[in-house]
Amino acid sequence: MSTVRTSGVRFLGRKRQEPSNSTVTQPGLRNMVTENAIVLRRVQRVARLMDSSMTIPGTSIRFGLDSAFGLIPGVGDIGTAAVGGWILLQAHQSGLRKRQLARMAANIAVDLTIGSVPLVGDLFDVYWKSNLRNARLLEEHLKEKLEPANAQP
């Protein structure tokens, strides 16, 4: 029976995750675990880039490309919503429930709607981090999905 280590995935909200000894011992789950870990890492990387990749010097305020692109009237907000749509697509392909997908879509809609208001929307984008919120929803789903797989009989 082959085993796959599930360590190495860095979950949002944690500074550093220590390697765990959790393993998946069911042979059919090997590809699912690997694919989910890859999807989660990719989504987290894009979410951090869009929402918290830069810091305002002298403060702890973090912002990302979402806020910067939002300064471009019209095109910037639509482009960042498209990136949010990609995260939503990844979540759908990972089997996220419809209710959670609707919540993710609402996060994107709020970001797009309020973010499109000149100046006020740009400030709002600094605080409303829809991509990080959506990445956390996906992370919670994948953790729940893997818990039964990690349980030892």
C-alpha positions, 0 to 999 in steps of 0.5 A, spaced: 500 500 500 502 506 498 502 512 502 502 520 501 505 525 505 500 531 506 505 535 509 508 541 506 502 545 504 502 552 508 495 554 510 493 561 510 493 564 517 499 560 520 506 563 519 509 557 519 506 550 519 511 544 522 511 538 518 506 533 520 506 525 520 499 525 517 499 520 511 494 517 506 494 510 506 488 508 501 491 507 495 486 510 491 487 517 494 494 518 492 492 522 486 487 526 489 491 528 495 497 531 490 492 534 486 488 538 491 495 540 495 497 543 488 491 547 487 491 549 494 498 552 493 497 555 487 490 558 489 494 561 496 500 564 492 495 568 487 491 570 493 497 573 497 499 576 490 493 579 489 491 581 496 497 582 501 504 582 497 506 589 498 506 593 505 505 601 506 512 603 509 512 604 516 505 601 517 503 594 518 498 595 512 498 590 507 495 590 500 496 587 493 495 587 486 488 588 486 489 594 490 494 597 485 490 595 479 484 598 481 487 604 480 486 603 473 478 605 472 474 600 469 479 595 466 483 594 473 477 592 477 474 587 471 481 584 471 482 583 478 475 580 478 477 575 473 483 573 477 477 572 483 473 568 478 479 563 476 480 562 484 472 560 484 473 555 478 479 552 482 474 551 488 468 548 483 473 543 480 475 541 487 468 539 489 466 545 493 459 545 495 454 550 492 453 554 498 460 556 499 461 557 491 456 562 492 459 565 498 466 566 494 462 569 488 459 574 493 466 576 496 468 577 488 461 581 487 462 586 493 470 587 491 468 588 484 462 593 486 465 597 491 472 597 488 469 600 482 467 606 486 473 611 484 478 613 490 473 610 496 473 603 492 481 603 492 481 604 499 476 599 500 480 594 496 486 595 501 481 592 507 477 587 503 481 581 501 476 577 497 482 573 494 484 571 501 477 570 504 476 565 498 482 561 499 481 560 506 474 557 504 477 553 499 483 551 504 477 549 509 474 545 504 480 541 502 482 540 510 475 537 511 475 533 505 482 530 507 480 528 514 476 522 513 482 520 508 487 521 514 483 517 519 487 511 521 482 505 522 
